[in-house]
Amino acid sequence: MFKITKDTTFSFPPMTSAIKHVYDILMRDFKKVFGEEFIEGNNIKITSNCHELKEEQFTVTVTDDNVDVRCADELGVIYAVLYISREFLGVDDFWFWAEKEPNKRNMIIIPTGFYTSPPAKVRYRGWFVNDEVCLIGWSDEYPPSRQVWEIVFETLLRLGGNMVIPGTDLPRDGHHFDIATEMGLYITHHHAEPLGSEMFLRAYPDKDASYDKYPKLFEKLWEDSIEKNKDKKIVWTLGFRGQGDAPFWHNDPKYNTPQSRADVIRRVIDKQYEMLCNKVKNPVCAVYLYGEITELYEGGYLKLPENFIKIWSDNGYGKMVVRRQGNHNPRIPSLPKNEGGKHGLYYHITFHDLQASSHLTLLANPPEMVNDELDKAFDAHADEYLLLNCGNIRPHVYMLSLVAKKWNTGKVDINSFKKDFATRYFGDSDIIECYNDYFNACIKYGKNDDDRAGDEIYYHTARRICVDWSKGMDTSNALYWATGEIPFDKQVKFFKDKCEQAIKDFTRLVEKCEEMRKYVSNTVFYDDNIVFQAKLHLSGAKGLYELCRAYEYLDDKPRCFTILSKSMEEFNEGVKLLENGEHGKWKNFYSCDYLTNVRITVYAVDSMRRHIRMISDGPDFFRWYKNHCIPETERQIYLENTQRKTLSDDELTEELNKQLW
């Protein structure tokens, strides 16, 4: 056996920026465990550029006297050091996000033996930190600070990731790209930012985003990005989408046929590739088959270069079909069909569609579905590339852990994974029952097995109902994705019925979580993760339910008003949950919740409440109080202007509730 103590020494290969980062990580972890920093020496010797090994590989040989670590390359060194941190020192991959610090030790015993790291299932694998959900606002800096990005990228590397899109359309003076490169990660690009270039309308806000009109301006943006990044580790994304993550023909409507649209995309790709090859030898290139691009490709209109990685995308909910956009939901399968060449995936565990996706809570579809969908993709040879839209880490540890196992090993026994997760993070495998119940409780809004709703459904639907209600609309086109083309009152009832069941299911889940809490070893992460998520769903369901119920009392506006107040109260519970989750290092974590946007939903319902009072209790704003709260004998003689102030909405609600319910 080999004994690690505070006196154990380490030797590292020559320091690159990436190796220096992982050196600092190991030094920090060693000090957490042993209370002191390690010193230079050869007890544990790490060597790089070992040519007998494959790319990114490392071996560990443990004898009684020393540990010899041999690594193929820079990433091999990084993975080897993080292996030592995890397997020797006991530092969990999600230690920061899951509140799981390593135990302090005087000695750690390592059995003698030999370990060879297996090749990853997926060659290029990593995260798209999309929209930087809750990472923005967590610190005072914008874009997010160096400290934020370093812990995000450290976690990705701990999970065996090697590739990242660090944020979406962030200012070019941010730290994100530089830190990712410093830490040894490949950079890849958002499909709306080909070659990593600046969006056209950012650079030229006074011009139409038309390649026909301004080809040289587009090409200058591409050229600048190629020149800046030509010496970095890049998986280059080529293609042509419009501004703001929308099809280019939204800005160029003359392209009104599938073939004309496909011709422009291919012409642009060919030009981008020509420019890239002039600066970079044998570039690794990829193109997204996303949304409308998949439809063009599957329709036979768009031909793509054979040597490109073709990236197939799920629908935002983990199902490998073309995504729904607005009310258009083609459900076209999104996987290669016995095609040659290399293929990969752009996969979501968080998504933003202003409909039913998840940001502050887990993906609503269960791990069994995610596991099966990724198996299908790998069986179809879409395993060269896996970019996971993670948005943030803290709410999504469960799914991030699962997908990392998939990209590392390919096959996962889902029942073992679930039990191991619960045991690792909560000390009891039975806690997984709370997660199982969570997925069963999420609203099932459609006929497809993946039509399950995350936190957005309560808040976006509530705001939509408030807007369309205030306009007196007969039906809301923006809700057809869930309800179909039915009148507005039936749309409201649809969501009321869905929320009524969700309230029952999430109430049971919250009660179960409270009961199971006595078995949990890590109550902080438990409360911040599954309990928080169950309660946020519950408060959202109650808020939307009460809003829908208020609409049913439209002919009785004082009662409608009080029910809207109840809706506000329930949505405010969500605000309180966010605030309670901002303890310790998480201070301000939810301050920039701009996508689900719990706080603005409270504002929307409050505005609806004011609207109802305005049209029925105005202009004196005393009629309801007089008609419902003053004794009948006093109503005809009471002089409101001299004897009583006008009540606030909350005060009026309190008085009306005493009389009307």
Buried (B, 14 or more C-beta within 10 A) or exposed (E): EBEBEBEBEBEBBEEBEBBEBBBEBBEEBBEBBBEEEBEEEEBBBBBBBBEEBEEBBBBBBBEEEBBBBBBBBBBBBBBBBBBBBBEBBBBBBBBBBBBBBBEEBEEBEBEEEEBEBEEBBBBBBBBBBBBBBBBBBBBEBEBBBBEBBBBBBBBBBBBBBBBBBBBBBBEEEBBBBBBBBBBBBBBBBBBBBBBBBBBBBBBBEEEEBBBEEBEEBBBBBBBBBBEEBBEBBBBBBBBBBBBEBBBBBEBBEEBEEBEEBBBBBBEBBEBBBEBBEEEBEEBBBBBBBBBBBBBBBBEEBBEBBEEBBBBBBBBBBBBBBBBBBEBEBBEBBBBBEEEEBBBBBBBBBBBBBBBBBBBBBBBBBBBEBBBBBBBEBBEBBBBBBBBBBBBBBBBBBBBBBBBBBBBBEBEBEBEEBBBBBBBBBBBBBEBBBBBBBBBEBBBBBBEBEBBBBBBBBBBBBBBBBBBBBBEEBEBBEBBBBBBEEBEBBEBBBBBBEBBBBBBEBBBBBBEBBEEBBEEBEBBEBBBBBBBBBBBBBBBBBBBBBBBBBBBBBEEEBBBBBBBBBBBBBBBBBBBEBBEEBBEEEBEEBBBBBBBBBBBEBBBBBBBBBBBBBEEBBEEEBBBBBBEBBBEEEEEEEBEBEEEEEEBEBEEBBEBBBEBBE
